[in-house]
Amino acid sequence: MTREQAIELLHSSHCSCVIVNSTRVEQFHARGVKDLHRLLHDDRALLDGAFIADKVVGKGAAALMVAGGVREVYTDVISRGALSLFTQSGVEVEFGLLVENIINRTGTDICPVEKLCLQCLTAEECLPLIDDFIEQMNR
């Protein structure tokens, strides 16, 4: 599947992200970073060297992608923090809209994962914070 086909699938299938890695094409529908977090821990091979088409990428999602070895990303909306992580990690990125921060679903504040990762300088610094966040959400 080409990049363009993956981006089209992202927009036509109403999924949250499409991951393309050699012979595998997977669609995901969970909100936030849940799918990426699960993949990083349970199916890292899908992320390694992959192209990801995603609707919204904040710093937490970018950290998970970088840690998983993602090669290239397309996103409709990206935060400055996410773009910075991708740039320093050599991940190629194409985006539609650059925003200061990703906003939460109610539009009242910064996304909780984005807020957790604001002060982190590397993907590695973000990971334990995201792990704790996901663990608390699953309780």
N, CA, C and O atoms as a MOPAC input file, in Angstrom:
PM7 MOZYME 1SCF
protein

 N      0.84500 1    -1.18100 1     0.00000 1
 C      0.00000 1     0.00000 1     0.00000 1
 C      0.88700 1     1.24000 1     0.00000 1
 O      1.85900 1     1.30800 1     0.75300 1
 N      0.56000 1     2.21700 1    -0.83600 1
 C      1.33700 1     3.45600 1    -0.90300 1
 C      0.94600 1     4.40000 1     0.23500 1
 O     -0.07900 1     4.22100 1     0.89200 1
 N      1.78500 1     5.40200 1     0.44600 1
 C      1.47600 1     6.43900 1     1.43900 1
 C      0.12500 1     7.07100 1     1.14100 1
 O     -0.70900 1     7.23900 1     2.03100 1
 N     -0.07900 1     7.42000 1    -0.13500 1
 C     -1.30600 1     8.09900 1    -0.54100 1
 C     -2.53100 1     7.23200 1    -0.27500 1
 O     -3.56800 1     7.73500 1     0.15700 1
 N     -2.41300 1     5.93100 1    -0.53200 1
 C     -3.52700 1     5.01300 1    -0.26500 1
 C     -3.81100 1     4.91600 1     1.23000 1
 O     -4.97100 1     4.84400 1     1.63800 1
 N     -2.76500 1     4.91200 1     2.04600 1
 C     -2.94100 1     4.85400 1     3.49900 1
 C     -3.61600 1     6.11700 1     4.01400 1
 O     -4.47800 1     6.04200 1     4.88900 1
 N     -3.23800 1     7.27100 1     3.48500 1
 C     -3.85400 1     8.54100 1     3.89300 1
 C     -5.32000 1     8.56700 1     3.46300 1
 O     -6.18100 1     9.01500 1     4.22000 1
 N     -5.60000 1     8.09500 1     2.26700 1
 C     -6.98400 1     8.01800 1     1.79500 1
 C     -7.80600 1     7.08200 1     2.67800 1
 O     -8.94600 1     7.39800 1     3.01900 1
 N     -7.24200 1     5.94100 1     3.04800 1
 C     -7.91700 1     4.99900 1     3.92900 1
 C     -8.19300 1     5.62700 1     5.28700 1
 O     -9.26600 1     5.42400 1     5.85500 1
 N     -7.23300 1     6.39000 1     5.81600 1
 C     -7.42500 1     7.09600 1     7.08100 1
 C     -8.67700 1     7.96200 1     7.02600 1
 O     -9.48000 1     7.96300 1     7.95900 1
 N     -8.83800 1     8.69400 1     5.93600 1
 C     -9.95400 1     9.62900 1     5.82900 1
 C    -11.26800 1     8.96800 1     5.41400 1
 O    -12.33800 1     9.44600 1     5.79100 1
 N    -11.20700 1     7.88600 1     4.65300 1
 C    -12.44300 1     7.25600 1     4.17100 1
 C    -13.02300 1     6.23500 1     5.14600 1
 O    -14.23000 1     5.99400 1     5.13200 1
 N    -12.19300 1     5.63400 1     5.98800 1
 C    -12.67300 1     4.56300 1     6.86200 1
 C    -13.03100 1     5.03400 1     8.26500 1
 O    -13.52000 1     4.24900 1     9.07700 1
 N    -12.79400 1     6.29000 1     8.54900 1
 C    -13.11600 1     6.87400 1     9.85300 1
 C    -12.37900 1     6.19700 1    11.00300 1
 O    -12.90000 1     6.11300 1    12.11600 1
 N    -11.16800 1     5.71500 1    10.73400 1
 C    -10.34200 1     5.15200 1    11.79100 1
 C     -9.46200 1     6.26800 1    12.36600 1
 O     -9.42700 1     7.37700 1    11.83300 1
 N     -8.75900 1     5.96400 1    13.45100 1
 C     -7.88700 1     6.98200 1    14.04600 1
 C     -6.49800 1     6.96600 1    13.43600 1
 O     -5.84700 1     8.00800 1    13.34900 1
 N     -6.03000 1     5.78500 1    13.00700 1
 C     -4.74400 1     5.72700 1    12.32300 1
 C     -4.62700 1     4.46000 1    11.47800 1
 O     -5.30600 1     3.46100 1    11.71300 1
 N     -3.74100 1     4.54000 1    10.48900 1
 C     -3.42300 1     3.43000 1     9.60400 1
 C     -1.91600 1     3.22900 1     9.67800 1
 O     -1.14200 1     4.17700 1     9.54600 1
 N     -1.51100 1     1.98300 1     9.89100 1
 C     -0.09200 1     1.67200 1     9.96300 1
 C      0.24900 1     0.71100 1     8.83100 1
 O     -0.39000 1    -0.32700 1     8.65800 1
 N      1.27600 1     1.08200 1     8.06400 1
 C      1.72000 1     0.26800 1     6.94200 1
 C      3.16700 1    -0.12400 1     7.20100 1
 O      4.03900 1     0.72700 1     7.37700 1
 N      3.40600 1    -1.44300 1     7.21900 1
 C      4.75600 1    -1.94800 1     7.41700 1
 C      4.95400 1    -3.16100 1     6.54100 1
 O      4.38400 1    -4.21800 1     6.81100 1
 N      5.74200 1    -3.03300 1     5.51000 1
 C      6.03300 1    -4.06500 1     4.50200 1
 C      4.76000 1    -4.77500 1     4.05100 1
 O      4.03800 1    -4.23300 1     3.21400 1
 N      4.45900 1    -5.94500 1     4.56200 1
 C      3.29800 1    -6.69800 1     4.07800 1
 C      2.04100 1    -6.47800 1     4.90000 1
 O      0.98000 1    -6.99100 1     4.54500 1
 N      2.13400 1    -5.73100 1     5.98400 1
 C      0.97700 1    -5.53400 1     6.87400 1
 C      0.40300 1    -4.13300 1     6.74200 1
 O      1.12800 1    -3.14200 1     6.65500 1
 N     -0.93300 1    -4.08200 1     6.72900 1
 C     -1.66900 1    -2.82000 1     6.79800 1
 C     -2.70900 1    -3.00100 1     7.89100 1
 O     -3.54700 1    -3.89900 1     7.81000 1
 N     -2.66100 1    -2.15700 1     8.90700 1
 C     -3.58700 1    -2.28000 1    10.04200 1
 C     -4.27100 1    -0.94200 1    10.28100 1
 O     -3.65100 1     0.11500 1    10.16800 1
 N     -5.56300 1    -1.00100 1    10.61600 1
 C     -6.33200 1     0.18600 1    10.98300 1
 C     -6.64200 1     0.11400 1    12.47400 1
 O     -6.86000 1    -0.96600 1    13.02400 1
 N     -6.65900 1     1.27100 1    13.11700 1
 C     -6.94200 1     1.33800 1    14.54900 1
 C     -7.99800 1     2.40300 1    14.81200 1
 O     -8.11800 1     3.37700 1    14.06800 1
 N     -8.76700 1     2.20100 1    15.89400 1
 C     -9.91200 1     3.06900 1    16.14700 1
 C     -9.96400 1     3.66900 1    17.55600 1
 O    -10.82700 1     4.50500 1    17.82400 1
 N     -9.08100 1     3.27500 1    18.45000 1
 C     -9.13000 1     3.79500 1    19.82000 1
 C     -8.75400 1     5.27600 1    19.85500 1
 O     -8.02400 1     5.77100 1    18.99700 1
 N     -9.26600 1     5.95700 1    20.85500 1
 C     -8.93700 1     7.37100 1    21.02100 1
 C     -7.60500 1     7.51200 1    21.73800 1
 O     -7.16000 1     6.61300 1    22.45200 1
 N     -6.98800 1     8.65100 1    21.53100 1
 C     -5.74100 1     8.95000 1    22.23100 1
 C     -4.59600 1     8.03500 1    21.82500 1
 O     -4.47000 1     7.64900 1    20.66200 1
 N     -3.76100 1     7.69300 1    22.80600 1
 C     -2.54100 1     6.93200 1    22.53000 1
 C     -2.67000 1     5.44300 1    22.86300 1
 O     -1.67500 1     4.71900 1    22.82900 1
 N     -3.87500 1     4.98000 1    23.18200 1
 C     -4.05600 1     3.59100 1    23.62600 1
 C     -3.50900 1     2.56600 1    22.63600 1
 O     -2.75600 1     1.67600 1    23.02900 1
 N     -3.87500 1     2.67600 1    21.36300 1
 C     -3.42200 1     1.70100 1    20.37700 1
 C     -1.90600 1     1.72400 1    20.22900 1
 O     -1.27100 1     0.67000 1    20.19100 1
 N     -1.32500 1     2.90600 1    20.14400 1
 C      0.13200 1     3.00900 1    19.99900 1
 C      0.85100 1     2.43600 1    21.21500 1
 O      1.87100 1     1.76100 1    21.07700 1
 N      0.32400 1     2.70300 1    22.39100 1
 C      0.92300 1     2.19000 1    23.62200 1
 C      0.87400 1     0.66600 1    23.63000 1
 O      1.86900 1     0.01900 1    23.95500 1
 N     -0.25700 1     0.09400 1    23.28100 1
 C     -0.40300 1    -1.36100 1    23.23800 1
 C      0.56200 1    -1.97100 1    22.20800 1
 O      1.21700 1    -2.97800 1    22.47700 1
 N      0.63500 1    -1.34600 1    21.03500 1
 C      1.54000 1    -1.85200 1    19.99600 1
 C      2.99800 1    -1.79800 1    20.44500 1
 O      3.75200 1    -2.74100 1    20.20600 1
 N      3.39400 1    -0.72200 1    21.08100 1
 C      4.77800 1    -0.59200 1    21.53400 1
 C      5.15000 1    -1.74100 1    22.46600 1
 O      6.28100 1    -2.22700 1    22.44000 1
 N      4.19500 1    -2.17400 1    23.28900 1
 C      4.47000 1    -3.22500 1    24.26100 1
 C      4.17700 1    -4.63500 1    23.73900 1
 O      4.81100 1    -5.59500 1    24.17900 1
 N      3.22900 1    -4.77400 1    22.81000 1
 C      2.78300 1    -6.11100 1    22.40200 1
 C      3.06500 1    -6.47900 1    20.94400 1
 O      3.05500 1    -7.66200 1    20.60100 1
 N      3.31600 1    -5.49700 1    20.08300 1
 C      3.53500 1    -5.78800 1    18.65300 1
 C      4.46400 1    -4.74400 1    18.04600 1
 O      4.15200 1    -4.12700 1    17.02700 1
 N      5.59600 1    -4.56300 1    18.68400 1
 C      6.54500 1    -3.52800 1    18.26900 1
 C      6.99200 1    -3.70600 1    16.81600 1
 O      7.34200 1    -2.72900 1    16.15400 1
 N      6.98200 1    -4.93900 1    16.31800 1
 C      7.41800 1    -5.20800 1    14.94600 1
 C      6.56700 1    -4.44300 1    13.93600 1
 O      7.06300 1    -4.05800 1    12.87800 1
 N      5.29400 1    -4.22000 1    14.25200 1
 C      4.44100 1    -3.46000 1    13.33500 1
 C      4.91500 1    -2.01000 1    13.23100 1
 O      4.83800 1    -1.41100 1    12.15800 1
 N      5.39500 1    -1.45300 1    14.31300 1
 C      5.84500 1    -0.05800 1    14.32500 1
 C      7.22500 1     0.12200 1    13.68600 1
 O      7.48900 1     1.15000 1    13.06300 1
 N      8.08600 1    -0.85400 1    13.83400 1
 C      9.47200 1    -0.73300 1    13.39100 1
 C      9.56700 1    -0.54500 1    11.87500 1
 O      9.24200 1    -1.44800 1    11.10400 1
 N     10.01500 1     0.63800 1    11.46300 1
 C     10.16900 1     0.96600 1    10.04600 1
 C      8.87700 1     1.33600 1     9.34300 1
 O      8.85800 1     1.46700 1     8.11900 1
 N      7.80000 1     1.50600 1    10.09000 1
 C      6.47200 1     1.71500 1     9.50800 1
 C      6.23600 1     3.14500 1     9.03700 1
 O      6.93500 1     4.08300 1     9.42000 1
 N      5.21600 1     3.26700 1     8.18600 1
 C      4.60000 1     4.54800 1     7.83900 1
 C      3.27500 1     4.58900 1     8.58000 1
 O      2.50900 1     3.62600 1     8.54400 1
 N      3.00000 1     5.70300 1     9.25400 1
 C      1.73100 1     5.86900 1     9.96500 1
 C      1.00600 1     7.09200 1     9.43500 1
 O      1.57500 1     8.17800 1     9.32900 1
 N     -0.27000 1     6.89200 1     9.10400 1
 C     -1.17600 1     7.99700 1     8.78400 1
 C     -2.10700 1     8.12800 1     9.98500 1
 O     -2.80600 1     7.17900 1    10.34000 1
 N     -2.11600 1     9.29700 1    10.60600 1
 C     -2.86500 1     9.51600 1    11.84600 1
 C     -3.57200 1    10.85600 1    11.75500 1
 O     -3.08300 1    11.77500 1    11.09700 1
 N     -4.71600 1    10.97500 1    12.41000 1
 C     -5.46900 1    12.22800 1    12.33400 1
 C     -4.85500 1    13.32600 1    13.19400 1
 O     -4.73300 1    14.47000 1    12.75500 1
 N     -4.46400 1    12.97100 1    14.43500 1
 C     -3.92200 1    13.96700 1    15.36900 1
 C     -2.72500 1    13.35200 1    16.08500 1
 O     -2.83000 1    12.26500 1    16.65100 1
 N     -1.58300 1    14.04600 1    16.06200 1
 C     -0.38900 1    13.54400 1    16.74500 1
 C      0.12900 1    14.61600 1    17.70200 1
 O      0.57700 1    15.68900 1    17.29700 1
 N      0.04700 1    14.27900 1    18.97800 1
 C      0.63200 1    15.10700 1    20.01800 1
 C      1.97500 1    14.52500 1    20.43100 1
 O      2.44400 1    13.54000 1    19.86100 1
 N      2.57500 1    15.14300 1    21.41900 1
 C      3.91100 1    14.74300 1    21.84200 1
 C      3.95600 1    13.31700 1    22.37900 1
 O      4.93200 1    12.60400 1    22.14500 1
 N      2.91900 1    12.88900 1    23.09300 1
 C      2.88100 1    11.52400 1    23.62100 1
 C      2.83700 1    10.49700 1    22.50600 1
 O      3.58500 1     9.52100 1    22.53000 1
 N      1.96600 1    10.70800 1    21.52600 1
 C      1.87200 1     9.78800 1    20.38200 1
 C      3.20100 1     9.77000 1    19.62600 1
 O      3.67500 1     8.70800 1    19.22400 1
 N      3.79500 1    10.93400 1    19.43600 1
 C      5.08100 1    11.00700 1    18.74600 1
 C      6.14700 1    10.22100 1    19.50500 1
 O      6.95500 1     9.52300 1    18.89300 1
 N      6.15500 1    10.32900 1    20.82900 1
 C      7.13600 1     9.60000 1    21.64100 1
 C      6.98100 1     8.09800 1    21.45400 1
 O      7.97500 1     7.38100 1    21.33000 1
 N      5.74500 1     7.61800 1    21.43300 1
 C      5.49500 1     6.18500 1    21.24200 1
 C      5.93800 1     5.74000 1    19.85100 1
 O      6.50700 1     4.66000 1    19.69000 1
 N      5.67400 1     6.57600 1    18.85000 1
 C      6.08700 1     6.24900 1    17.48000 1
 C      7.60700 1     6.21600 1    17.36300 1
 O      8.16200 1     5.29800 1    16.75800 1
 N      8.27600 1     7.19900 1    17.93000 1
 C      9.73900 1     7.25200 1    17.90000 1
 C     10.31800 1     6.03000 1    18.60600 1
 O     11.22700 1     5.38300 1    18.08800 1
 N      9.79500 1     5.71900 1    19.78000 1
 C     10.29200 1     4.56600 1    20.54500 1
 C     10.07900 1     3.25800 1    19.79200 1
 O     10.86300 1     2.32000 1    19.93700 1
 N      9.02600 1     3.19600 1    18.99200 1
 C      8.73500 1     1.99600 1    18.22300 1
 C      9.51100 1     1.88700 1    16.92600 1
 O      9.44400 1     0.86100 1    16.24900 1
 N     10.24100 1     2.92200 1    16.57100 1
 C     11.05100 1     2.87700 1    15.35500 1
 C     10.31600 1     3.24700 1    14.07700 1
 O     10.73100 1     2.86300 1    12.98400 1
 N      9.21800 1     3.99700 1    14.21300 1
 C      8.46800 1     4.44100 1    13.03800 1
 C      9.38200 1     5.28900 1    12.14800 1
 O     10.15900 1     6.10500 1    12.64500 1
 N      9.28200 1     5.09100 1    10.84600 1
 C     10.15200 1     5.76700 1     9.87700 1
 C      9.53300 1     7.05200 1     9.34200 1
 O     10.23200 1     8.04000 1     9.11700 1
 N      8.20400 1     7.03500 1     9.13700 1
 C      7.56400 1     8.15700 1     8.45200 1
 C      6.13200 1     8.32000 1     8.94900 1
 O      5.44400 1     7.33500 1     9.21900 1
 N      5.68100 1     9.59100 1     9.06800 1
 C      4.35000 1     9.89600 1     9.59400 1
 C      3.67700 1    10.95500 1     8.73700 1
 O      4.30000 1    11.93100 1     8.31900 1
 N      2.39000 1    10.74000 1     8.48500 1
 C      1.51600 1    11.79000 1     7.95800 1
 C      0.46200 1    12.03300 1     9.02700 1
 O     -0.07200 1    11.08100 1     9.59600 1
 N      0.15600 1    13.29300 1     9.30500 1
 C     -0.92800 1    13.60600 1    10.22700 1
 C     -1.65000 1    14.86800 1     9.77800 1
 O     -1.05000 1    15.78200 1     9.21100 1
 N     -2.95300 1    14.89700 1    10.04400 1
 C     -3.72300 1    16.09300 1     9.72800 1
 C     -3.32400 1    17.24000 1    10.64700 1
 O     -3.19200 1    18.38000 1    10.20200 1
 N     -3.13000 1    16.93400 1    11.94500 1
 C     -2.80300 1    17.95100 1    12.95700 1
 C     -1.65200 1    17.44300 1    13.81500 1
 O     -1.65600 1    16.29600 1    14.26200 1
 N     -0.66900 1    18.30800 1    14.03900 1
 C      0.48600 1    17.94500 1    14.87200 1
 C      0.81800 1    19.09400 1    15.82300 1
 O      0.68200 1    20.26500 1    15.47000 1
 N      1.25300 1    18.74200 1    17.03000 1
 C      1.68800 1    19.78300 1    17.97400 1
 C      3.16100 1    20.09000 1    17.75700 1
 O      3.90100 1    19.27900 1    17.20100 1
 N      3.57600 1    21.27000 1    18.20200 1
 C      4.99100 1    21.65300 1    18.08800 1
 C      5.90100 1    20.65300 1    18.79300 1
 O      6.96600 1    20.30700 1    18.28200 1
 N      5.47800 1    20.19100 1    19.96400 1
 C      6.27900 1    19.22200 1    20.70900 1
 C      6.46700 1    17.92600 1    19.94500 1
 O      7.55800 1    17.35500 1    19.94400 1
 N      5.41200 1    17.45700 1    19.29600 1
 C      5.49300 1    16.23100 1    18.49300 1
 C      6.42900 1    16.43500 1    17.31400 1
 O      7.27000 1    15.58200 1    17.02800 1
 N      6.28700 1    17.55400 1    16.63600 1
 C      7.14300 1    17.84100 1    15.48800 1
 C      8.61300 1    17.89300 1    15.91300 1
 O      9.48800 1    17.40600 1    15.19800 1
 N      8.87200 1    18.47600 1    17.05800 1
 C     10.23500 1    18.55600 1    17.57000 1
 C     10.81200 1    17.16200 1    17.83900 1
 O     11.95700 1    16.88800 1    17.47700 1
 N     10.03100 1    16.28400 1    18.46900 1
 C     10.50500 1    14.91700 1    18.72800 1
 C     10.81100 1    14.18800 1    17.42700 1
 O     11.83500 1    13.51500 1    17.31200 1
 N      9.92200 1    14.32400 1    16.44900 1
 C     10.15100 1    13.67200 1    15.16000 1
 C     11.41700 1    14.20300 1    14.49700 1
 O     12.22800 1    13.43300 1    13.98300 1
 N     11.57900 1    15.51100 1    14.51200 1
 C     12.73100 1    16.13900 1    13.86600 1
 C     14.03800 1    15.67300 1    14.49800 1
 O     14.97500 1    15.30600 1    13.78800 1
 N     14.10900 1    15.68300 1    15.82800 1
 C     15.34900 1    15.27800 1    16.50300 1
 C     15.61800 1    13.78900 1    16.37500 1
 O     16.75000 1    13.34800 1    16.57300 1
 N     14.59600 1    13.00900 1    16.04600 1
 C     14.76100 1    11.55700 1    15.93000 1
 C     14.90000 1    11.08400 1    14.48600 1
 O     15.07700 1     9.89100 1    14.23800 1
 N     14.82200 1    12.00000 1    13.54400 1
 C     14.99000 1    11.63800 1    12.14100 1
 C     13.77700 1    10.99300 1    11.49600 1
 O     13.89600 1    10.36300 1    10.44600 1
 N     12.60700 1    11.14400 1    12.11500 1
 C     11.37500 1    10.61800 1    11.52900 1
 C     10.86300 1    11.64400 1    10.52200 1
 O     10.70600 1    12.82100 1    10.84500 1
 N     10.60500 1    11.18200 1     9.29300 1
 C     10.05200 1    12.07700 1     8.28300 1
 C      8.58500 1    12.33100 1     8.61800 1
 O      7.84900 1    11.40500 1     8.95800 1
 N      8.16900 1    13.59200 1     8.51800 1
 C      6.79700 1    13.92000 1     8.87500 1
 C      6.20400 1    14.90000 1     7.86500 1
 O      6.85800 1    15.84200 1     7.41800 1
 N      4.95300 1    14.64300 1     7.52700 1
 C      4.16200 1    15.54400 1     6.68300 1
 C      2.88300 1    15.82500 1     7.46400 1
 O      2.29500 1    14.91400 1     8.04600 1
 N      2.45600 1    17.07900 1     7.47700 1
 C      1.27100 1    17.42100 1     8.26900 1
 C      0.44900 1    18.48400 1     7.57200 1
 O      0.92300 1    19.19900 1     6.68900 1
 N     -0.81100 1    18.56200 1     8.00400 1
 C     -1.70000 1    19.58000 1     7.47600 1
 C     -1.65400 1    20.85900 1     8.29300 1
 O     -1.52800 1    21.95000 1     7.73800 1
 N     -1.75900 1    20.72900 1     9.62500 1
 C     -1.85300 1    21.88500 1    10.50700 1
 C     -0.92400 1    21.70900 1    11.70300 1
 O     -0.95600 1    20.67900 1    12.37600 1
 N     -0.09600 1    22.71900 1    11.96500 1
 C      0.78900 1    22.74000 1    13.13200 1
 C      0.13200 1    23.59500 1    14.20500 1
 O     -0.22500 1    24.74600 1    13.95500 1
 N     -0.03000 1    23.02700 1    15.41900 1
 C     -0.63600 1    23.74500 1    16.53800 1
 C      0.33700 1    23.76700 1    17.71000 1
 O      1.24900 1    22.94400 1    17.79200 1
 N      0.13300 1    24.71100 1    18.60800 1
 C      1.00100 1    24.80100 1    19.78400 1
 C      0.87000 1    23.53700 1    20.63700 1
 O      1.87100 1    22.92300 1    21.00600 1
 N     -0.36300 1    23.15800 1    20.94300 1
 C     -0.64000 1    21.96400 1    21.75000 1
 C     -1.91500 1    21.30000 1    21.25400 1
 O     -2.78400 1    21.95200 1    20.67500 1
 N     -2.01500 1    20.00500 1    21.48500 1
 C     -3.25700 1    19.28600 1    21.21100 1
 C     -4.20800 1    19.59700 1    22.36600 1
 O     -3.80600 1    19.58800 1    23.53000 1
 N     -5.44800 1    19.86700 1    22.04300 1
 C     -6.45600 1    20.22700 1    23.04800 1
 C     -7.28700 1    18.99200 1    23.38900 1
 O     -7.48400 1    18.11800 1    22.54500 1
 N     -7.77400 1    18.92500 1    24.63400 1
 C     -8.57700 1    17.77000 1    25.04500 1
 C     -9.91600 1    17.73700 1    24.29700 1
 O    -10.27900 1    18.69100 1    23.60900 1
 N    -10.64000 1    16.62700 1    24.44500 1
 C    -11.88700 1    16.41800 1    23.69400 1
 C    -12.96800 1    17.44200 1    24.01500 1
 O    -13.80300 1    17.75000 1    23.16500 1
 N    -12.96000 1    17.97300 1    25.23900 1
 C    -13.97700 1    18.96000 1    25.61100 1
 C    -13.58600 1    20.37800 1    25.21100 1
 O    -14.39100 1    21.30300 1    25.32000 1
 N    -12.33900 1    20.54900 1    24.74300 1
 C    -11.88200 1    21.86100 1    24.30600 1
 C    -11.56900 1    22.81800 1    25.43000 1
 O    -11.48700 1    24.02800 1    25.22000 1
 N    -11.39200 1    22.27400 1    26.64300 1
 C    -11.20000 1    23.13600 1    27.80900 1
 C     -9.76000 1    23.24900 1    28.29000 1
 O     -9.45200 1    24.10400 1    29.12000 1
 N     -8.86900 1    22.39100 1    27.77500 1
 C     -7.49700 1    22.38300 1    28.28400 1
 C     -6.61400 1    21.61300 1    27.29100 1
 O     -7.09500 1    21.09300 1    26.28500 1
 N     -5.34200 1    21.55700 1    27.59000 1
 C     -4.41100 1    20.75900 1    26.79900 1
 C     -4.72700 1    19.28100 1    27.04200 1
 O     -5.08400 1    18.89800 1    28.15600 1
 N     -4.59800 1    18.47000 1    26.02500 1
 C     -4.76100 1    17.01500 1    26.12400 1
 C     -3.93200 1    16.51100 1    27.30700 1
 O     -2.79200 1    16.94100 1    27.48300 1
 N     -4.48600 1    15.60600 1    28.11900 1
 C     -3.74600 1    15.16500 1    29.30700 1
 C     -2.38200 1    14.53300 1    29.01200 1
 O     -1.43200 1    14.75600 1    29.76200 1
 N     -2.26800 1    13.75800 1    27.94600 1
 C     -0.98000 1    13.14200 1    27.62500 1
 C     -0.01100 1    14.20000 1    27.10700 1
 O      1.17700 1    14.16900 1    27.43000 1
 N     -0.51100 1    15.12600 1    26.31400 1
 C      0.32200 1    16.23100 1    25.84000 1
 C      0.85400 1    17.02600 1    27.03600 1
 O      2.02800 1    17.39600 1    27.07200 1
 N     -0.00900 1    17.28000 1    27.99900 1
 C      0.37500 1    18.03900 1    29.19400 1
 C      1.43100 1    17.28500 1    30.00100 1
 O      2.38200 1    17.88900 1    30.49800 1
 N      1.26500 1    15.96900 1    30.13200 1
 C      2.24300 1    15.14500 1    30.85500 1
 C      3.63800 1    15.27000 1    30.25900 1
 O      4.63600 1    15.29600 1    30.97800 1
 N      3.68800 1    15.34600 1    28.93600 1
 C      4.96200 1    15.29000 1    28.21900 1
 C      5.56400 1    16.65900 1    27.90300 1
 O      6.64000 1    16.73100 1    27.30800 1
 N      4.90200 1    17.73100 1    28.28300 1
 C      5.34300 1    19.08300 1    27.90300 1
 C      6.81800 1    19.34900 1    28.20400 1
 O      7.53300 1    19.88900 1    27.36100 1
 N      7.27500 1    18.97600 1    29.39300 1
 C      8.63700 1    19.30800 1    29.81000 1
 C      9.68500 1    18.28400 1    29.36300 1
 O     10.88300 1    18.50500 1    29.54200 1
 N      9.24400 1    17.17800 1    28.79100 1
 C     10.18100 1    16.13300 1    28.35800 1
 C     10.93800 1    16.59000 1    27.11400 1
 O     10.36900 1    17.22600 1    26.22700 1
 N     12.21000 1    16.26300 1    27.06200 1
 C     13.03900 1    16.64500 1    25.92100 1
 C     13.20500 1    15.51900 1    24.91300 1
 O     13.53300 1    15.76600 1    23.75200 1
 N     12.97700 1    14.26600 1    25.35700 1
 C     13.15700 1    13.11700 1    24.47300 1
 C     11.95900 1    12.18400 1    24.58000 1
 O     11.16600 1    12.26800 1    25.51800 1
 N     11.84500 1    11.29700 1    23.60300 1
 C     10.79600 1    10.28200 1    23.63700 1
 C     10.95100 1     9.39900 1    24.87400 1
 O      9.96400 1     9.04300 1    25.51700 1
 N     12.18700 1     9.05000 1    25.19900 1
 C     12.45000 1     8.17100 1    26.33100 1
 C     11.94600 1     8.76200 1    27.64500 1
 O     11.49800 1     8.02500 1    28.52300 1
 N     12.01400 1    10.08300 1    27.78600 1
 C     11.51900 1    10.73300 1    28.99900 1
 C      9.99800 1    10.65200 1    29.08600 1
 O      9.44100 1    10.61800 1    30.18300 1
 N      9.33300 1    10.62300 1    27.95200 1
 C      7.87000 1    10.58100 1    27.91800 1
 C      7.31100 1     9.21200 1    28.28400 1
 O      6.23900 1     9.12500 1    28.88300 1
 N      8.01900 1     8.14500 1    27.93500 1
 C      7.46300 1     6.79100 1    28.03200 1
 C      6.98500 1     6.38700 1    29.41900 1
 O      5.86900 1     5.87800 1    29.52600 1
 N      7.76300 1     6.58100 1    30.50100 1
 C      7.24900 1     6.16800 1    31.81500 1
 C      6.01700 1     6.98200 1    32.23800 1
 O      5.14900 1     6.46900 1    32.94400 1
 N      5.94300 1     8.22500 1    31.81700 1
 C      4.77800 1     9.05600 1    32.13700 1
 C      3.53300 1     8.52900 1    31.43100 1
 O      2.44700 1     8.49500 1    32.00800 1
 N      3.70400 1     8.12000 1    30.18000 1
 C      2.58600 1     7.56400 1    29.41700 1
 C      2.18400 1     6.21000 1    29.99400 1
 O      0.99400 1     5.91800 1    30.11500 1
 N      3.16100 1     5.38300 1    30.35100 1
 C      2.86600 1     4.08900 1    30.98000 1
 C      2.00600 1     4.28500 1    32.22500 1
 O      1.00100 1     3.59500 1    32.39800 1
 N      2.39000 1     5.21400 1    33.08800 1
 C      1.62700 1     5.49500 1    34.30900 1
 C      0.21400 1     5.97900 1    33.98700 1
 O     -0.75200 1     5.56300 1    34.62600 1
 N      0.10200 1     6.85400 1    32.99700 1
 C     -1.19600 1     7.39000 1    32.60200 1
 C     -2.11700 1     6.26300 1    32.12600 1
 O     -3.27200 1     6.18800 1    32.54400 1
 N     -1.61200 1     5.39600 1    31.26000 1
 C     -2.41600 1     4.28900 1    30.73000 1
 C     -2.80100 1     3.33300 1    31.85800 1
 O     -3.93100 1     2.84800 1    31.90700 1
 N     -1.86800 1     3.06600 1    32.75500 1
 C     -2.15500 1     2.18800 1    33.87600 1
 C     -3.28300 1     2.75300 1    34.73500 1
 O     -4.17800 1     2.01700 1    35.14900 1
 N     -3.24200 1     4.04800 1    35.00000 1
 C     -4.30900 1     4.68600 1    35.78700 1
 C     -5.64700 1     4.65900 1    35.06200 1
 O     -6.69400 1     4.49700 1    35.68900 1
 N     -5.61400 1     4.81800 1    33.74700 1
 C     -6.85600 1     4.78700 1    32.95100 1
 C     -7.48000 1     3.40100 1    32.94500 1
 O     -8.69800 1     3.27100 1    32.82800 1
 N     -6.65700 1     2.36000 1    33.07000 1
 C     -7.14900 1     0.99000 1    33.02100 1
 C     -7.63500 1     0.46800 1    34.37000 1
 O     -8.11600 1    -0.66100 1    34.46400 1
 N     -7.51300 1     1.27700 1    35.40000 1
 C     -7.96200 1     0.84700 1    36.73700 1
 C     -9.46200 1     0.96300 1    36.86300 1
 O    -10.02000 1     0.64700 1    37.91400 1

